[in-house]
Amino acid sequence: MSMKEKVLFVWLLVVVACSFIFRHFWASTVYALGRAVALNLASLPGLAKFAVGISSLHLLP
């Protein structure tokens, strides 16, 4: 294995590990928000406005 192949292999492992971490984070976040709406701790329209506000901030330079 050349050095370039080793670096690519390590990079692939890092990407796979990060994808598992973020998948777990987003799954637990969606679950928690769904429970909050189901238990009437948060209103769905209010949560939608909050999500739109957060996502619109990411579009700003």
MOPAC internal coordinates of N, CA, C and O (Angstrom, degrees):
PM7 1SCF
backbone

  N    0.0000 0     0.00 0     0.00 0    0    0    0
  C    1.4431 1     0.00 0     0.00 0    1    0    0
  C    1.5231 1   109.20 1     0.00 0    2    1    0
  O    1.2310 1   120.78 1   -50.51 1    3    2    1
  N    1.3018 1   116.12 1   129.49 1    3    2    1
  C    1.4638 1   119.52 1   178.87 1    5    3    2
  C    1.5291 1   109.67 1   -80.81 1    6    5    3
  O    1.2310 1   121.22 1    -9.94 1    7    6    5
  N    1.3026 1   115.28 1   170.06 1    7    6    5
  C    1.4624 1   120.79 1  -179.36 1    9    7    6
  C    1.5332 1   110.55 1   -63.19 1   10    9    7
  O    1.2310 1   120.27 1   141.70 1   11   10    9
  N    1.3261 1   117.08 1   -38.30 1   11   10    9
  C    1.4601 1   121.22 1   179.69 1   13   11   10
  C    1.5251 1   110.58 1   -63.31 1   14   13   11
  O    1.2310 1   119.90 1   138.24 1   15   14   13
  N    1.3093 1   117.80 1   -41.76 1   15   14   13
  C    1.4650 1   121.55 1   178.29 1   17   15   14
  C    1.5208 1   111.43 1   -65.92 1   18   17   15
  O    1.2310 1   120.28 1   141.81 1   19   18   17
  N    1.3313 1   117.07 1   -38.19 1   19   18   17
  C    1.4681 1   120.80 1   178.14 1   21   19   18
  C    1.5298 1   110.72 1   -64.14 1   22   21   19
  O    1.2310 1   120.67 1   136.66 1   23   22   21
  N    1.3186 1   116.32 1   -43.34 1   23   22   21
  C    1.4627 1   120.43 1   179.62 1   25   23   22
  C    1.5312 1   110.17 1   -64.30 1   26   25   23
  O    1.2310 1   120.12 1   137.37 1   27   26   25
  N    1.3164 1   117.38 1   -42.63 1   27   26   25
  C    1.4621 1   120.68 1   178.03 1   29   27   26
  C    1.5270 1   111.73 1   -63.61 1   30   29   27
  O    1.2310 1   120.24 1   141.06 1   31   30   29
  N    1.3123 1   117.14 1   -38.94 1   31   30   29
  C    1.4593 1   121.50 1   178.58 1   33   31   30
  C    1.5237 1   111.40 1   -65.24 1   34   33   31
  O    1.2310 1   120.76 1   135.60 1   35   34   33
  N    1.3205 1   116.15 1   -44.40 1   35   34   33
  C    1.4738 1   120.29 1   178.44 1   37   35   34
  C    1.5307 1   109.76 1   -64.48 1   38   37   35
  O    1.2310 1   120.15 1   137.96 1   39   38   37
  N    1.3231 1   117.32 1   -42.04 1   39   38   37
  C    1.4608 1   121.16 1   178.66 1   41   39   38
  C    1.5290 1   110.57 1   -61.67 1   42   41   39
  O    1.2310 1   120.04 1   139.66 1   43   42   41
  N    1.3100 1   117.53 1   -40.34 1   43   42   41
  C    1.4600 1   121.93 1   177.53 1   45   43   42
  C    1.5255 1   110.55 1   -62.26 1   46   45   43
  O    1.2310 1   120.04 1   136.95 1   47   46   45
  N    1.3185 1   117.53 1   -43.05 1   47   46   45
  C    1.4589 1   121.05 1   178.03 1   49   47   46
  C    1.5305 1   111.44 1   -62.72 1   50   49   47
  O    1.2310 1   120.28 1   140.20 1   51   50   49
  N    1.3199 1   117.07 1   -39.80 1   51   50   49
  C    1.4692 1   121.26 1   178.61 1   53   51   50
  C    1.5276 1   110.43 1   -64.35 1   54   53   51
  O    1.2310 1   120.33 1   136.16 1   55   54   53
  N    1.3161 1   116.97 1   -43.84 1   55   54   53
  C    1.4668 1   121.07 1   179.95 1   57   55   54
  C    1.5219 1   110.89 1   -63.99 1   58   57   55
  O    1.2310 1   119.75 1   138.02 1   59   58   57
  N    1.3060 1   118.09 1   -41.98 1   59   58   57
  C    1.4605 1   121.69 1   179.29 1   61   59   58
  C    1.5295 1   110.32 1   -65.28 1   62   61   59
  O    1.2310 1   120.11 1   137.43 1   63   62   61
  N    1.3175 1   117.39 1   -42.57 1   63   62   61
  C    1.4673 1   120.66 1   178.59 1   65   63   62
  C    1.5239 1   110.94 1   -63.14 1   66   65   63
  O    1.2310 1   120.04 1   137.06 1   67   66   65
  N    1.3186 1   117.52 1   -42.94 1   67   66   65
  C    1.4705 1   120.85 1   178.92 1   69   67   66
  C    1.5204 1   111.24 1   -65.27 1   70   69   67
  O    1.2310 1   120.04 1   142.95 1   71   70   69
  N    1.3121 1   117.53 1   -37.05 1   71   70   69
  C    1.4659 1   119.39 1   179.56 1   73   71   70
  C    1.5279 1   110.75 1   -65.51 1   74   73   71
  O    1.2310 1   119.71 1   141.94 1   75   74   73
  N    1.3305 1   118.15 1   -38.06 1   75   74   73
  C    1.4600 1   120.26 1   177.03 1   77   75   74
  C    1.5231 1   110.93 1   -65.54 1   78   77   75
  O    1.2310 1   120.43 1   139.44 1   79   78   77
  N    1.3353 1   116.79 1   -40.56 1   79   78   77
  C    1.4649 1   120.30 1  -179.42 1   81   79   78
  C    1.5263 1   110.18 1   -64.76 1   82   81   79
  O    1.2310 1   120.01 1   131.97 1   83   82   81
  N    1.3364 1   117.59 1   -48.03 1   83   82   81
  C    1.4535 1   120.43 1  -177.97 1   85   83   82
  C    1.5251 1   111.97 1   -69.19 1   86   85   83
  O    1.2310 1   120.09 1   146.28 1   87   86   85
  N    1.3291 1   117.42 1   -33.72 1   87   86   85
  C    1.4629 1   120.16 1   177.33 1   89   87   86
  C    1.5207 1   109.92 1   -62.74 1   90   89   87
  O    1.2310 1   120.62 1   136.57 1   91   90   89
  N    1.3377 1   116.41 1   -43.43 1   91   90   89
  C    1.4581 1   120.09 1   178.53 1   93   91   90
  C    1.5265 1   110.25 1   -65.16 1   94   93   91
  O    1.2310 1   120.11 1   138.58 1   95   94   93
  N    1.3390 1   117.40 1   -41.42 1   95   94   93
  C    1.4632 1   121.32 1  -179.84 1   97   95   94
  C    1.5228 1   110.75 1   -61.10 1   98   97   95
  O    1.2310 1   120.10 1   131.18 1   99   98   97
  N    1.3379 1   117.42 1   -48.82 1   99   98   97
  C    1.4610 1   120.03 1  -177.81 1  101   99   98
  C    1.5178 1   111.38 1   -68.26 1  102  101   99
  O    1.2310 1   119.72 1   143.22 1  103  102  101
  N    1.3277 1   118.13 1   -36.78 1  103  102  101
  C    1.4565 1   120.68 1   179.10 1  105  103  102
  C    1.5258 1   110.63 1   -64.67 1  106  105  103
  O    1.2310 1   120.03 1   136.83 1  107  106  105
  N    1.3211 1   117.55 1   -43.17 1  107  106  105
  C    1.4625 1   119.87 1   179.60 1  109  107  106
  C    1.5263 1   111.34 1   -70.17 1  110  109  107
  O    1.2310 1   119.92 1   146.45 1  111  110  109
  N    1.3327 1   117.75 1   -33.55 1  111  110  109
  C    1.4605 1   121.01 1   177.70 1  113  111  110
  C    1.5256 1   110.91 1   -66.37 1  114  113  111
  O    1.2310 1   120.45 1   133.29 1  115  114  113
  N    1.3134 1   116.75 1   -46.71 1  115  114  113
  C    1.4678 1   120.52 1   179.37 1  117  115  114
  C    1.5292 1   110.32 1   -63.93 1  118  117  115
  O    1.2310 1   120.26 1   140.77 1  119  118  117
  N    1.3133 1   117.11 1   -39.23 1  119  118  117
  C    1.4648 1   120.50 1   178.22 1  121  119  118
  C    1.5260 1   110.57 1   -62.69 1  122  121  119
  O    1.2310 1   120.15 1   134.27 1  123  122  121
  N    1.3334 1   117.31 1   -45.73 1  123  122  121
  C    1.4615 1   121.08 1  -178.90 1  125  123  122
  C    1.5301 1   111.16 1   -64.55 1  126  125  123
  O    1.2310 1   120.00 1   138.59 1  127  126  125
  N    1.3254 1   117.60 1   -41.41 1  127  126  125
  C    1.4616 1   120.32 1   178.79 1  129  127  126
  C    1.5304 1   111.25 1   -67.40 1  130  129  127
  O    1.2310 1   120.32 1   142.47 1  131  130  129
  N    1.3084 1   117.00 1   -37.53 1  131  130  129
  C    1.4558 1   120.48 1   176.52 1  133  131  130
  C    1.5205 1   112.02 1   -64.01 1  134  133  131
  O    1.2310 1   120.53 1   139.86 1  135  134  133
  N    1.3221 1   116.59 1   -40.14 1  135  134  133
  C    1.4642 1   120.37 1   177.09 1  137  135  134
  C    1.5253 1   110.88 1   -65.78 1  138  137  135
  O    1.2310 1   120.01 1   140.69 1  139  138  137
  N    1.3214 1   117.59 1   -39.31 1  139  138  137
  C    1.4700 1   121.04 1   179.45 1  141  139  138
  C    1.5193 1   110.79 1   -63.45 1  142  141  139
  O    1.2310 1   120.06 1   139.77 1  143  142  141
  N    1.3197 1   117.48 1   -40.23 1  143  142  141
  C    1.4706 1   120.80 1   177.98 1  145  143  142
  C    1.5241 1   109.72 1   -69.86 1  146  145  143
  O    1.2310 1   119.75 1   138.36 1  147  146  145
  N    1.3281 1   118.08 1   -41.64 1  147  146  145
  C    1.4638 1   121.29 1  -178.57 1  149  147  146
  C    1.5317 1   111.58 1   -64.89 1  150  149  147
  O    1.2310 1   120.09 1   145.75 1  151  150  149
  N    1.3143 1   117.43 1   -34.25 1  151  150  149
  C    1.4692 1   121.44 1  -179.75 1  153  151  150
  C    1.5253 1   112.41 1   -90.10 1  154  153  151
  O    1.2310 1   120.25 1  -172.00 1  155  154  153
  N    1.3362 1   117.12 1     8.00 1  155  154  153
  C    1.4619 1   123.65 1  -179.36 1  157  155  154
  C    1.5297 1   112.69 1    59.96 1  158  157  155
  O    1.2310 1   120.24 1  -149.57 1  159  158  157
  N    1.3210 1   117.14 1    30.43 1  159  158  157
  C    1.4561 1   120.80 1   173.92 1  161  159  158
  C    1.5236 1   110.79 1   -83.20 1  162  161  159
  O    1.2310 1   120.65 1   157.16 1  163  162  161
  N    1.3183 1   116.36 1   -22.84 1  163  162  161
  C    1.4628 1   122.50 1   177.70 1  165  163  162
  C    1.5209 1   107.70 1  -141.88 1  166  165  163
  O    1.2310 1   121.07 1   -36.74 1  167  166  165
  N    1.3369 1   115.56 1   143.26 1  167  166  165
  C    1.4610 1   118.21 1   178.11 1  169  167  166
  C    1.5239 1   109.12 1   -86.25 1  170  169  167
  O    1.2310 1   120.68 1   -34.17 1  171  170  169
  N    1.2980 1   116.30 1   145.83 1  171  170  169
  C    1.4555 1   121.27 1  -178.71 1  173  171  170
  C    1.5292 1   112.00 1   -64.68 1  174  173  171
  O    1.2310 1   118.55 1   136.58 1  175  174  173
  N    1.3455 1   120.37 1   -43.42 1  175  174  173
  C    1.4720 1   118.91 1   176.87 1  177  175  174
  C    1.5289 1   112.96 1   -63.24 1  178  177  175
  O    1.2310 1   120.58 1   141.77 1  179  178  177
  N    1.3165 1   116.50 1   -38.23 1  179  178  177
  C    1.4695 1   119.52 1   177.46 1  181  179  178
  C    1.5127 1   111.78 1   -65.13 1  182  181  179
  O    1.2310 1   120.72 1   140.11 1  183  182  181
  N    1.3182 1   116.23 1   -39.89 1  183  182  181
  C    1.4615 1   121.25 1   177.94 1  185  183  182
  C    1.5205 1   110.75 1   -66.22 1  186  185  183
  O    1.2310 1   120.50 1   142.27 1  187  186  185
  N    1.3381 1   116.66 1   -37.73 1  187  186  185
  C    1.4627 1   120.76 1   178.16 1  189  187  186
  C    1.5286 1   110.84 1   -65.74 1  190  189  187
  O    1.2310 1   119.97 1   138.83 1  191  190  189
  N    1.3424 1   117.67 1   -41.17 1  191  190  189
  C    1.4666 1   120.97 1   177.53 1  193  191  190
  C    1.5297 1   110.68 1   -62.90 1  194  193  191
  O    1.2310 1   120.76 1   139.79 1  195  194  193
  N    1.3213 1   116.15 1   -40.21 1  195  194  193
  C    1.4616 1   120.43 1   178.47 1  197  195  194
  C    1.5302 1   110.57 1   -63.75 1  198  197  195
  O    1.2310 1   120.46 1   137.22 1  199  198  197
  N    1.3271 1   116.73 1   -42.78 1  199  198  197
  C    1.4654 1   120.87 1   179.84 1  201  199  198
  C    1.5231 1   111.18 1   -65.03 1  202  201  199
  O    1.2310 1   120.30 1   140.61 1  203  202  201
  N    1.3342 1   117.03 1   -39.39 1  203  202  201
  C    1.4696 1   120.25 1   177.75 1  205  203  202
  C    1.5149 1   110.16 1   -65.39 1  206  205  203
  O    1.2310 1   120.18 1   139.39 1  207  206  205
  N    1.3059 1   117.26 1   -40.61 1  207  206  205
  C    1.4642 1   120.51 1   178.13 1  209  207  206
  C    1.5201 1   112.26 1   -62.80 1  210  209  207
  O    1.2310 1   120.57 1   136.75 1  211  210  209
  N    1.3270 1   116.52 1   -43.25 1  211  210  209
  C    1.4648 1   120.56 1   178.97 1  213  211  210
  C    1.5228 1   110.47 1   -64.80 1  214  213  211
  O    1.2310 1   120.26 1   134.56 1  215  214  213
  N    1.3382 1   117.10 1   -45.44 1  215  214  213
  C    1.4522 1   119.12 1  -176.31 1  217  215  214
  C    1.5187 1   111.87 1   -71.18 1  218  217  215
  O    1.2310 1   119.61 1   151.26 1  219  218  217
  N    1.3251 1   118.34 1   -28.74 1  219  218  217
  C    1.4721 1   119.54 1   178.16 1  221  219  218
  C    1.5212 1   111.63 1   -72.19 1  222  221  219
  O    1.2310 1   120.31 1   152.92 1  223  222  221
  N    1.3239 1   117.01 1   -27.08 1  223  222  221
  C    1.4617 1   120.00 1   177.44 1  225  223  222
  C    1.5219 1   111.15 1   -68.38 1  226  225  223
  O    1.2310 1   120.17 1   150.91 1  227  226  225
  N    1.3261 1   117.28 1   -29.09 1  227  226  225
  C    1.4573 1   120.39 1   179.84 1  229  227  226
  C    1.5331 1   111.87 1   -71.97 1  230  229  227
  O    1.2310 1   120.57 1   159.09 1  231  230  229
  N    1.3275 1   116.51 1   -20.91 1  231  230  229
  C    1.4531 1   119.88 1   179.91 1  233  231  230
  C    1.5223 1   112.52 1   -81.78 1  234  233  231
  O    1.2310 1   120.61 1   161.45 1  235  234  233
  N    1.3257 1   116.44 1   -18.55 1  235  234  233
  C    1.4683 1   118.97 1   179.83 1  237  235  234
  C    1.5182 1   110.76 1   -74.14 1  238  237  235
  O    1.2310 1   120.29 1   -36.91 1  239  238  237
  N    1.3247 1   117.05 1   143.09 1  239  238  237
  C    1.4794 1   118.50 1  -179.94 1  241  239  238
  C    1.5056 1   113.07 1   -74.06 1  242  241  239
  O    1.2310 1   120.10 1   180.00 1  243  242  241

